[in-house]
Amino acid sequence: MKPTVLLVEDDQFFAKVMKRHIEKAGYEVLYCADGEAGWETFQQRDIDLCVLDVVMPKKDGFALTKDIRSINENVPIIITSSRYMEQDRMLGFENGADDYIVKPFNMQEFLLRLDVFIKRARLLRSEKQITYLVGNLRFNYQQCNVVVEVKKPAPDGGTKIEVEHLQLPPKESDLFKYLCENPNKKLKRDQIMSCVWDGDESYNKRSMDVYLTRLRRYIAPDPTLSVATYHGKGIMFIANEADRHQEIIKA
């Protein structure tokens, strides 16, 4: 079965060109001309990847991204827009987008990015799962899932342990995976950009800051974990204990 791409774009001429190229690359394309139609289609169909414009009737791409993330943290979302200002890119990432591509763009490069995200999403269904144990966190990379044990006051005056489950978007999972594999090391930002974003110049260090802010919130319940910033030198993921092992998940 072909992977299904949801394309939401109000420029019908541009959408027709996009649809033709994506289908030629081997994907099924569901096209919607406005954000509300895109939202309804996403809820009704099994979508492997979303390509969203920003300025659209009824619901803009930022709002649609946020809605999609509210019910699905794993599906890759690529925003394509003529809005090139840094604050627009930041808003896209803050709402949960995995990539932000400014129009006009090279179609071959776009298709390569799409292919990377589709393949990465398929890892979620892999039988062999890589799990990282850091502090009180248990992070399953393929499932983009973090399980954290949180100590809270008990009615009798003592403490109790509660387990919380967090879902990370794919790009945040990539970043957290890299940090888990390099705990207690000073990591240069350029080094992280190269390894996590494959040296993609369309991302900048401000984009990384958005993801780091989110990761800090995820690890906040565990006092043994933190992300320290060294101005001019990079960052360090501080973890008293870090381990990695593989689990074989039965189909």
DRENDO-1510 file (C-alpha; in Angstrom, 1 decimal, always signed):
<recs>
REC; n; res; u; v; w
REC; 1; MET; +0.0; +0.0; +0.0 .
REC; 2; LYS; +1.3; +3.4; -0.9 .
REC; 3; PRO; +2.0; +5.9; +1.9 .
REC; 4; THR; -0.7; +8.6; +2.0 .
REC; 5; VAL; +0.2; +12.3; +2.0 .
REC; 6; LEU; -2.3; +15.0; +3.0 .
REC; 7; LEU; -1.7; +18.1; +0.9 .
REC; 8; VAL; -3.5; +21.2; +2.1 .
REC; 9; GLU; -2.9; +24.2; -0.1 .
REC; 10; ASP; -5.3; +27.0; -1.3 .
REC; 11; ASP; -3.3; +27.8; -4.5 .
REC; 12; GLN; -4.8; +25.3; -6.8 .
REC; 13; PHE; -2.2; +25.7; -9.6 .
REC; 14; PHE; +0.7; +25.2; -7.1 .
REC; 15; ALA; -1.2; +22.3; -5.5 .
REC; 16; LYS; -1.7; +20.6; -8.9 .
REC; 17; VAL; +2.1; +20.8; -9.5 .
REC; 18; MET; +2.8; +19.5; -6.0 .
REC; 19; LYS; +0.3; +16.7; -6.3 .
REC; 20; ARG; +1.7; +15.5; -9.6 .
REC; 21; HIS; +5.3; +15.4; -8.4 .
REC; 22; ILE; +4.4; +13.6; -5.1 .
REC; 23; GLU; +2.3; +11.0; -6.9 .
REC; 24; LYS; +5.1; +10.5; -9.4 .
REC; 25; ALA; +7.4; +9.8; -6.5 .
REC; 26; GLY; +5.1; +6.9; -5.5 .
REC; 27; TYR; +2.7; +8.3; -2.9 .
REC; 28; GLU; -1.0; +8.6; -2.7 .
REC; 29; VAL; -2.1; +12.3; -2.3 .
REC; 30; LEU; -5.3; +13.6; -0.6 .
REC; 31; TYR; -5.7; +17.2; -1.6 .
REC; 32; CYS; -7.7; +19.8; +0.3 .
REC; 33; ALA; -8.1; +23.5; -0.6 .
REC; 34; ASP; -8.6; +24.9; +2.9 .
REC; 35; GLY; -7.6; +24.2; +6.5 .
REC; 36; GLU; -11.0; +23.0; +7.7 .
REC; 37; ALA; -11.3; +20.5; +4.9 .
REC; 38; GLY; -7.7; +19.4; +5.7 .
REC; 39; TRP; -8.7; +18.9; +9.4 .
REC; 40; GLU; -11.7; +16.9; +8.5 .
REC; 41; THR; -9.8; +14.7; +6.1 .
REC; 42; PHE; -7.0; +14.1; +8.7 .
REC; 43; GLN; -9.5; +12.8; +11.2 .
REC; 44; GLN; -11.2; +10.5; +8.7 .
REC; 45; ARG; -8.2; +9.0; +6.9 .
REC; 46; ASP; -5.0; +7.2; +7.9 .
REC; 47; ILE; -2.3; +9.8; +7.0 .
REC; 48; ASP; +1.4; +9.1; +6.8 .
REC; 49; LEU; +2.6; +12.7; +6.3 .
REC; 50; CYS; +1.1; +16.2; +6.1 .
REC; 51; VAL; +2.2; +19.0; +3.8 .
REC; 52; LEU; +0.5; +22.3; +4.9 .
REC; 53; ASP; +0.4; +25.8; +3.5 .
REC; 54; VAL; +0.1; +28.6; +6.1 .
REC; 55; VAL; -2.2; +31.3; +4.6 .
REC; 56; MET; -5.4; +29.5; +3.8 .
REC; 57; PRO; -9.2; +30.1; +4.2 .
REC; 58; LYS; -11.1; +28.9; +7.3 .
REC; 59; LYS; -8.1; +27.6; +9.2 .
REC; 60; ASP; -4.5; +28.6; +8.7 .
REC; 61; GLY; -1.6; +26.2; +8.6 .
REC; 62; PHE; -0.4; +27.0; +12.1 .
REC; 63; ALA; -3.8; +26.3; +13.6 .
REC; 64; LEU; -4.1; +23.1; +11.6 .
REC; 65; THR; -0.7; +22.0; +12.7 .
REC; 66; LYS; -1.7; +22.6; +16.3 .
REC; 67; ASP; -5.0; +20.7; +15.9 .
REC; 68; ILE; -3.2; +17.7; +14.3 .
REC; 69; ARG; -0.6; +17.6; +17.1 .
REC; 70; SER; -3.4; +17.6; +19.6 .
REC; 71; ILE; -4.5; +14.1; +18.5 .
REC; 72; ASN; -1.3; +12.7; +16.8 .
REC; 73; GLU; +2.2; +13.5; +18.0 .
REC; 74; ASN; +3.9; +11.2; +15.5 .
REC; 75; VAL; +2.8; +12.1; +12.0 .
REC; 76; PRO; +5.4; +14.2; +10.2 .
REC; 77; ILE; +4.2; +17.7; +9.3 .
REC; 78; ILE; +6.0; +19.8; +6.6 .
REC; 79; ILE; +4.9; +23.4; +6.3 .
REC; 80; THR; +5.5; +25.1; +2.9 .
REC; 81; SER; +4.9; +28.9; +2.8 .
REC; 82; SER; +6.0; +32.1; +1.2 .
REC; 83; ARG; +6.3; +33.6; +4.6 .
REC; 84; TYR; +10.0; +33.7; +5.2 .
REC; 85; MET; +10.4; +35.7; +8.5 .
REC; 86; GLU; +12.1; +34.0; +11.3 .
REC; 87; GLN; +9.1; +34.5; +13.6 .
REC; 88; ASP; +6.9; +32.6; +11.1 .
REC; 89; ARG; +9.3; +29.7; +11.2 .
REC; 90; MET; +9.5; +29.7; +15.0 .
REC; 91; LEU; +5.7; +29.7; +15.2 .
REC; 92; GLY; +5.5; +26.7; +12.8 .
REC; 93; PHE; +8.0; +24.7; +15.0 .
REC; 94; GLU; +6.3; +25.8; +18.2 .
REC; 95; ASN; +3.0; +24.5; +17.0 .
REC; 96; GLY; +4.5; +21.1; +16.2 .
REC; 97; ALA; +5.9; +21.2; +12.6 .
REC; 98; ASP; +8.8; +19.0; +11.8 .
REC; 99; ASP; +10.0; +21.1; +8.8 .
REC; 100; TYR; +9.4; +24.5; +7.4 .
REC; 101; ILE; +10.2; +25.1; +3.7 .
REC; 102; VAL; +10.0; +28.6; +2.2 .
REC; 103; LYS; +8.5; +28.9; -1.3 .
REC; 104; PRO; +9.7; +28.8; -4.0 .
REC; 105; PHE; +11.8; +25.7; -3.3 .
REC; 106; ASN; +13.5; +22.9; -5.2 .
REC; 107; MET; +11.0; +20.1; -5.9 .
REC; 108; GLN; +13.7; +17.4; -5.9 .
REC; 109; GLU; +15.0; +18.5; -2.5 .
REC; 110; PHE; +11.4; +18.6; -1.2 .
REC; 111; LEU; +10.8; +15.1; -2.3 .
REC; 112; LEU; +14.0; +13.9; -0.7 .
REC; 113; ARG; +12.9; +15.5; +2.6 .
REC; 114; LEU; +9.4; +13.9; +2.3 .
REC; 115; ASP; +11.0; +10.5; +1.7 .
REC; 116; VAL; +13.2; +10.9; +4.8 .
REC; 117; PHE; +10.2; +11.7; +7.0 .
REC; 118; ILE; +8.2; +8.8; +5.6 .
REC; 119; LYS; +11.0; +6.3; +6.3 .
REC; 120; ARG; +11.5; +7.7; +9.8 .
REC; 121; ALA; +7.8; +7.4; +10.5 .
REC; 122; ARG; +7.9; +3.8; +9.4 .
REC; 123; LEU; +10.5; +3.1; +12.1 .
REC; 124; LEU; +7.7; +3.5; +14.6 .
REC; 125; ARG; +6.3; +0.2; +13.4 .
REC; 126; SER; +9.7; -1.6; +13.6 .
REC; 127; GLU; +9.7; -4.8; +15.6 .
REC; 128; LYS; +13.1; -3.9; +17.2 .
REC; 129; GLN; +12.7; -1.0; +19.6 .
REC; 130; ILE; +15.6; +1.1; +21.0 .
REC; 131; THR; +15.0; +2.2; +24.6 .
REC; 132; TYR; +17.0; +4.7; +26.5 .
REC; 133; LEU; +17.1; +4.8; +30.3 .
REC; 134; VAL; +18.1; +8.2; +31.7 .
REC; 135; GLY; +17.5; +9.0; +35.3 .
REC; 136; ASN; +13.8; +8.2; +36.0 .
REC; 137; LEU; +12.9; +8.4; +32.3 .
REC; 138; ARG; +12.4; +5.6; +29.9 .
REC; 139; PHE; +12.5; +6.8; +26.3 .
REC; 140; ASN; +11.4; +4.6; +23.3 .
REC; 141; TYR; +12.8; +6.2; +20.2 .
REC; 142; GLN; +10.7; +4.4; +17.6 .
REC; 143; GLN; +7.5; +5.1; +19.5 .
REC; 144; CYS; +8.5; +8.7; +20.3 .
REC; 145; ASN; +7.3; +7.9; +23.8 .
REC; 146; VAL; +8.8; +9.0; +27.2 .
REC; 147; VAL; +7.7; +7.4; +30.4 .
REC; 148; VAL; +8.6; +9.3; +33.6 .
REC; 149; GLU; +8.2; +8.4; +37.2 .
REC; 150; VAL; +7.1; +11.5; +39.3 .
REC; 151; LYS; +7.2; +11.7; +43.1 .
REC; 152; LYS; +4.1; +13.5; +44.5 .
REC; 153; PRO; +2.7; +14.1; +48.0 .
REC; 154; ALA; +0.6; +11.3; +49.3 .
REC; 155; PRO; -2.6; +11.8; +51.5 .
REC; 156; ASP; -0.8; +10.2; +54.5 .
REC; 157; GLY; +1.9; +12.9; +54.3 .
REC; 158; GLY; +4.4; +10.7; +52.6 .
REC; 159; THR; +5.2; +10.4; +48.9 .
REC; 160; LYS; +3.8; +8.4; +46.0 .
REC; 161; ILE; +5.1; +7.5; +42.6 .
REC; 162; GLU; +3.0; +8.4; +39.6 .
REC; 163; VAL; +3.8; +7.3; +36.0 .
REC; 164; GLU; +3.3; +9.9; +33.2 .
REC; 165; HIS; +3.4; +9.1; +29.5 .
REC; 166; LEU; +4.6; +11.8; +27.0 .
REC; 167; GLN; +4.5; +11.7; +23.2 .
REC; 168; LEU; +7.2; +13.6; +21.3 .
REC; 169; PRO; +7.0; +14.8; +17.7 .
REC; 170; PRO; +9.6; +13.0; +15.5 .
REC; 171; LYS; +12.1; +15.8; +15.3 .
REC; 172; GLU; +12.1; +16.2; +19.1 .
REC; 173; SER; +12.7; +12.4; +19.3 .
REC; 174; ASP; +15.7; +12.7; +17.0 .
REC; 175; LEU; +17.2; +15.5; +19.2 .
REC; 176; PHE; +16.5; +13.6; +22.5 .
REC; 177; LYS; +18.0; +10.5; +21.1 .
REC; 178; TYR; +21.2; +12.3; +20.2 .
REC; 179; LEU; +21.3; +13.8; +23.7 .
REC; 180; CYS; +20.7; +10.4; +25.3 .
REC; 181; GLU; +23.6; +8.9; +23.3 .
REC; 182; ASN; +25.9; +11.8; +24.4 .
REC; 183; PRO; +25.2; +12.5; +28.1 .
REC; 184; ASN; +27.4; +14.7; +30.2 .
REC; 185; LYS; +29.3; +16.0; +27.2 .
REC; 186; LYS; +29.7; +19.5; +25.9 .
REC; 187; LEU; +28.1; +19.5; +22.5 .
REC; 188; LYS; +28.6; +22.2; +20.0 .
REC; 189; ARG; +25.5; +23.6; +18.4 .
REC; 190; ASP; +26.9; +23.1; +14.9 .
REC; 191; GLN; +27.7; +19.5; +15.8 .
REC; 192; ILE; +24.0; +19.0; +16.9 .
REC; 193; MET; +22.7; +20.7; +13.8 .
REC; 194; SER; +24.9; +18.5; +11.6 .
REC; 195; CYS; +23.9; +15.2; +13.3 .
REC; 196; VAL; +20.2; +15.8; +14.0 .
REC; 197; TRP; +19.3; +18.1; +11.1 .
REC; 198; ASP; +21.8; +16.6; +8.6 .
REC; 199; GLY; +23.4; +20.0; +8.2 .
REC; 200; ASP; +20.1; +21.4; +6.8 .
REC; 201; GLU; +20.8; +25.2; +6.6 .
REC; 202; SER; +17.1; +26.0; +6.6 .
REC; 203; TYR; +17.1; +25.3; +10.3 .
REC; 204; ASN; +18.9; +27.7; +12.5 .
REC; 205; LYS; +20.0; +27.8; +16.1 .
REC; 206; ARG; +16.9; +29.6; +17.2 .
REC; 207; SER; +14.9; +26.6; +15.8 .
REC; 208; MET; +17.0; +24.3; +18.0 .
REC; 209; ASP; +16.2; +26.5; +21.1 .
REC; 210; VAL; +12.5; +25.8; +20.5 .
REC; 211; TYR; +13.1; +22.1; +20.7 .
REC; 212; LEU; +15.4; +22.4; +23.7 .
REC; 213; THR; +12.8; +24.4; +25.6 .
REC; 214; ARG; +10.3; +21.6; +25.0 .
REC; 215; LEU; +12.8; +18.9; +26.1 .
REC; 216; ARG; +13.5; +20.8; +29.3 .
REC; 217; ARG; +9.8; +20.7; +30.1 .
REC; 218; TYR; +9.7; +16.9; +29.5 .
REC; 219; ILE; +12.6; +16.2; +31.8 .
REC; 220; ALA; +11.7; +18.8; +34.5 .
REC; 221; PRO; +10.0; +16.2; +36.8 .
REC; 222; ASP; +13.3; +14.4; +37.2 .
REC; 223; PRO; +15.8; +16.5; +39.3 .
REC; 224; THR; +18.7; +14.3; +38.2 .
REC; 225; LEU; +18.3; +15.5; +34.6 .
REC; 226; SER; +18.9; +18.9; +33.0 .
REC; 227; VAL; +20.1; +20.7; +29.8 .
REC; 228; ALA; +22.8; +23.2; +30.5 .
REC; 229; THR; +23.7; +26.0; +28.1 .
REC; 230; TYR; +27.3; +27.1; +27.7 .
REC; 231; HIS; +27.3; +30.5; +25.9 .
REC; 232; GLY; +29.7; +30.3; +22.9 .
REC; 233; LYS; +30.4; +26.6; +23.6 .
REC; 234; GLY; +27.2; +24.7; +23.2 .
REC; 235; ILE; +25.0; +22.6; +25.5 .
REC; 236; MET; +25.3; +19.6; +27.8 .
REC; 237; PHE; +22.6; +17.0; +28.7 .
REC; 238; ILE; +23.4; +16.3; +32.3 .
REC; 239; ALA; +22.3; +12.8; +33.4 .
REC; 240; ASN; +23.6; +11.0; +36.5 .
REC; 241; GLU; +22.8; +7.6; +34.9 .
REC; 242; ALA; +22.2; +6.8; +31.2 .
REC; 243; ASP; +21.9; +3.5; +29.5 .
REC; 244; ARG; +20.6; +2.1; +26.3 .
REC; 245; HIS; +19.2; -1.3; +25.4 .
REC; 246; GLN; +17.1; -2.9; +22.7 .
REC; 247; GLU; +13.8; -4.6; +23.3 .
REC; 248; ILE; +12.4; -7.2; +20.9 .
REC; 249; ILE; +8.7; -6.4; +20.6 .
REC; 250; LYS; +6.6; -9.3; +19.5 .
REC; 251; ALA; +4.3; -8.5; +16.5 .
</recs>
